Amino acid sequence: MPQHWLLMLASMVSVALSPGQATARSRNMVEERIIGACIRKASLGHPWLERTLWGLRDQEAGWLGAEVRNSNGSHDLGPLQINSWWVPRIAASMGRSEGQVRNWLRSDACFNAEAARWVFLSALNSTGDYWKAIGVYHSPTLWRQRQYSTSVATHLRVRFGKDVFR
C-alpha cells in the first residue's frame, strides 16, 4: 500500500511540474546535498560549527557558480556567498592566484564551505564573541552586523528548533 501512494504522489508531482521545473528541482536537490556534505566536512566534527555554517548557508542562500554583485563593487561568491574582499587574503594564505581562488569559491562547494569556516572562525578569534563573529562574516558595519546576526539566529531556529542555542 505505501508504494502505491508513493507512485501516485510521484505521478502527481510530475504532472504538476513541467519537465524544466522537475529538472531544475532535481538539480537543486542534488546541489543542496553536495553543499550539505561539504558543510559537514568543513565543520570538522563540531556540531556547533556545523549548525553555524548551516545558519550562514540559509541566510546567504547562494548556489554553485554564484557571483552576485554588491553595491560597493565587490561580489558574493558561491553557496555561502564569500565576499570577494576575502579573495586576496585567502589566495595569499594558500600561495595560489586570486583568479584560482575566486573560481574555487564560485564553483567548489567544499572550498566555499571551508572558506566560510575560515572567515567565521577568524572573526570569532578576533572578536571573542559568537554573535559578533556572525555579524563580521557579513559586514564591517555595526548596524548591519546586528541585523545579520538576528536574521541568522532566526534561520538557526527554523532549521534546528528553538533549543538550538542550548
Kinemage of the C-alpha trace (Angstrom):
@kinemage 1
@onewidth
@group {chain A} dominant
@subgroup {mainchain}
@vectorlist {calphas} color= white
{ca met a 1} P 0.000 0.000 0.000
{ca pro a 2} L 2.680 2.643 0.828
{ca gln a 3} L 4.403 2.042 -2.537
{ca his a 4} L 1.122 2.665 -4.313
{ca trp a 5} L 0.768 6.037 -2.567
{ca leu a 6} L 4.364 6.940 -3.384
{ca leu a 7} L 3.821 6.124 -7.059
{ca met a 8} L 0.616 8.151 -7.080
{ca leu a 9} L 2.357 11.102 -5.412
{ca ala a 10} L 5.279 10.912 -7.830
{ca ser a 11} L 2.950 10.967 -10.840
{ca met a 12} L 1.011 13.917 -9.392
{ca val a 13} L 4.262 15.830 -8.886
{ca ser a 14} L 5.464 15.056 -12.396
{ca val a 15} L 2.128 16.252 -13.841
{ca ala a 16} L 2.219 19.416 -11.727
{ca leu a 17} L 5.746 20.293 -12.785
{ca ser a 18} L 6.827 20.911 -16.333
{ca pro a 19} L 9.896 18.912 -17.423
{ca gly a 20} L 12.039 22.030 -16.981
{ca gln a 21} L 10.772 22.614 -13.431
{ca ala a 22} L 11.286 18.965 -12.479
{ca thr a 23} L 14.839 19.041 -13.843
{ca ala a 24} L 15.641 22.296 -12.046
{ca arg a 25} L 14.196 20.998 -8.760
{ca ser a 26} L 16.163 17.744 -9.104
{ca arg a 27} L 19.344 19.705 -9.862
{ca asn a 28} L 18.726 21.930 -6.808
{ca met a 29} L 18.229 18.892 -4.563
{ca val a 30} L 21.472 17.325 -5.790
{ca glu a 31} L 23.329 20.615 -5.350
{ca glu a 32} L 21.923 21.037 -1.834
{ca arg a 33} L 23.087 17.528 -0.903
{ca ile a 34} L 26.577 18.351 -2.186
{ca ile a 35} L 26.646 21.620 -0.231
{ca gly a 36} L 25.367 19.812 2.880
{ca ala a 37} L 28.121 17.199 2.657
{ca cys a 38} L 30.681 19.987 2.302
{ca ile a 39} L 29.277 21.829 5.326
{ca arg a 40} L 29.543 18.630 7.382
{ca lys a 41} L 33.142 18.165 6.224
{ca ala a 42} L 34.060 21.808 6.896
{ca ser a 43} L 32.671 21.611 10.444
{ca leu a 44} L 35.437 19.152 11.381
{ca gly a 45} L 33.029 17.098 13.500
{ca his a 46} L 31.926 20.029 15.686
{ca pro a 47} L 28.102 20.124 15.838
{ca trp a 48} L 28.049 23.816 16.900
{ca leu a 49} L 30.191 24.728 13.895
{ca glu a 50} L 28.077 22.671 11.510
{ca arg a 51} L 24.961 24.436 12.784
{ca thr a 52} L 26.689 27.788 12.409
{ca leu a 53} L 27.631 27.046 8.802
{ca trp a 54} L 24.049 25.944 8.094
{ca gly a 55} L 22.778 29.205 9.596
{ca leu a 56} L 25.121 31.165 7.326
{ca arg a 57} L 24.140 28.998 4.349
{ca asp a 58} L 20.426 29.506 4.956
{ca gln a 59} L 20.931 33.256 5.322
{ca glu a 60} L 23.113 33.618 2.242
{ca ala a 61} L 21.219 31.155 0.010
{ca gly a 62} L 23.901 31.139 -2.669
{ca trp a 63} L 24.410 28.437 -5.287
{ca leu a 64} L 27.249 26.807 -7.159
{ca gly a 65} L 28.502 29.289 -9.725
{ca ala a 66} L 27.039 32.296 -7.902
{ca glu a 67} L 28.744 35.652 -8.370
{ca val a 68} L 26.402 38.328 -7.047
{ca arg a 69} L 27.488 41.944 -7.454
{ca asn a 70} L 27.160 44.192 -4.395
{ca ser a 71} L 26.561 47.933 -4.449
{ca asn a 72} L 30.179 48.542 -3.344
{ca gly a 73} L 31.565 46.712 -6.400
{ca ser a 74} L 32.509 43.513 -4.568
{ca his a 75} L 30.904 40.166 -5.367
{ca asp a 76} L 29.443 37.419 -3.179
{ca leu a 77} L 30.670 34.045 -4.395
{ca gly a 78} L 29.257 30.536 -4.238
{ca pro a 79} L 26.837 28.815 -1.841
{ca leu a 80} L 27.875 30.664 1.331
{ca gln a 81} L 28.377 33.927 -0.578
{ca ile a 82} L 32.006 34.605 0.396
{ca asn a 83} L 32.691 38.256 -0.360
{ca ser a 84} L 35.386 38.819 -2.989
{ca trp a 85} L 37.091 41.093 -0.450
{ca trp a 86} L 38.453 37.854 1.068
{ca val a 87} L 39.951 36.538 -2.190
{ca pro a 88} L 43.388 38.219 -1.868
{ca arg a 89} L 43.718 37.104 1.767
{ca ile a 90} L 42.755 33.510 1.036
{ca ala a 91} L 44.978 33.402 -2.047
{ca ala a 92} L 47.976 34.762 -0.120
{ca ser a 93} L 47.474 32.290 2.726
{ca met a 94} L 47.387 29.401 0.223
{ca gly a 95} L 50.055 30.631 -2.170
{ca arg a 96} L 47.544 30.476 -5.031
{ca ser a 97} L 46.432 33.023 -7.589
{ca glu a 98} L 43.457 35.237 -6.855
{ca gly a 99} L 41.786 34.043 -10.067
{ca gln a 100} L 42.097 30.426 -8.994
{ca val a 101} L 40.722 31.142 -5.514
{ca arg a 102} L 37.844 33.191 -6.925
{ca asn a 103} L 36.936 30.344 -9.275
{ca trp a 104} L 37.061 27.779 -6.454
{ca leu a 105} L 34.880 29.977 -4.235
{ca arg a 106} L 32.317 30.165 -7.023
{ca ser a 107} L 32.299 26.594 -8.222
{ca asp a 108} L 33.652 24.266 -5.499
{ca ala a 109} L 31.106 23.774 -2.710
{ca cys a 110} L 33.651 22.278 -0.307
{ca phe a 111} L 36.224 25.016 -0.876
{ca asn a 112} L 33.451 27.572 -0.364
{ca ala a 113} L 32.289 25.943 2.908
{ca glu a 114} L 35.870 25.714 4.170
{ca ala a 115} L 36.408 29.385 3.329
{ca ala a 116} L 33.186 30.227 5.203
{ca arg a 117} L 34.522 28.309 8.214
{ca trp a 118} L 37.825 30.215 7.988
{ca val a 119} L 36.109 33.618 7.717
{ca phe a 120} L 33.784 32.870 10.636
{ca leu a 121} L 36.489 31.371 12.881
{ca ser a 122} L 38.826 34.286 12.084
{ca ala a 123} L 36.088 36.677 13.193
{ca leu a 124} L 35.400 34.572 16.290
{ca asn a 125} L 39.094 34.573 17.161
{ca ser a 126} L 39.400 38.338 16.754
{ca thr a 127} L 36.130 39.294 18.496
{ca gly a 128} L 35.830 36.536 21.088
{ca asp a 129} L 32.052 36.749 20.655
{ca tyr a 130} L 29.940 34.264 18.685
{ca trp a 131} L 27.226 36.705 17.552
{ca lys a 132} L 29.697 39.459 16.761
{ca ala a 133} L 31.615 36.934 14.609
{ca ile a 134} L 28.387 36.047 12.791
{ca gly a 135} L 27.899 39.747 12.062
{ca val a 136} L 31.512 40.268 10.965
{ca tyr a 137} L 31.049 37.391 8.491
{ca his a 138} L 28.635 39.702 6.702
{ca ser a 139} L 29.873 43.260 7.162
{ca pro a 140} L 32.308 45.560 8.981
{ca thr a 141} L 29.383 47.916 9.714
{ca leu a 142} L 27.948 47.528 13.235
{ca trp a 143} L 24.251 48.046 12.420
{ca arg a 144} L 24.500 45.566 9.514
{ca gln a 145} L 26.232 43.069 11.786
{ca arg a 146} L 23.393 43.252 14.311
{ca gln a 147} L 20.711 42.887 11.661
{ca tyr a 148} L 22.539 39.969 10.057
{ca ser a 149} L 23.106 38.161 13.377
{ca thr a 150} L 19.414 38.422 14.195
{ca ser a 151} L 18.484 37.007 10.816
{ca val a 152} L 20.964 34.111 11.124
{ca ala a 153} L 19.562 33.332 14.597
{ca thr a 154} L 16.109 33.085 13.041
{ca his a 155} L 17.395 30.711 10.341
{ca leu a 156} L 19.058 28.570 13.012
{ca arg a 157} L 15.798 28.313 14.992
{ca val a 158} L 13.844 27.408 11.868
{ca arg a 159} L 16.307 24.687 10.846
{ca phe a 160} L 17.227 23.273 14.282
{ca gly a 161} L 14.354 24.265 16.547
{ca lys a 162} L 14.011 26.734 19.378
{ca asp a 163} L 16.527 24.829 21.547
{ca val a 164} L 19.347 25.294 19.035
{ca phe a 165} L 21.228 27.521 21.472
{ca arg a 166} L 21.152 25.144 24.465
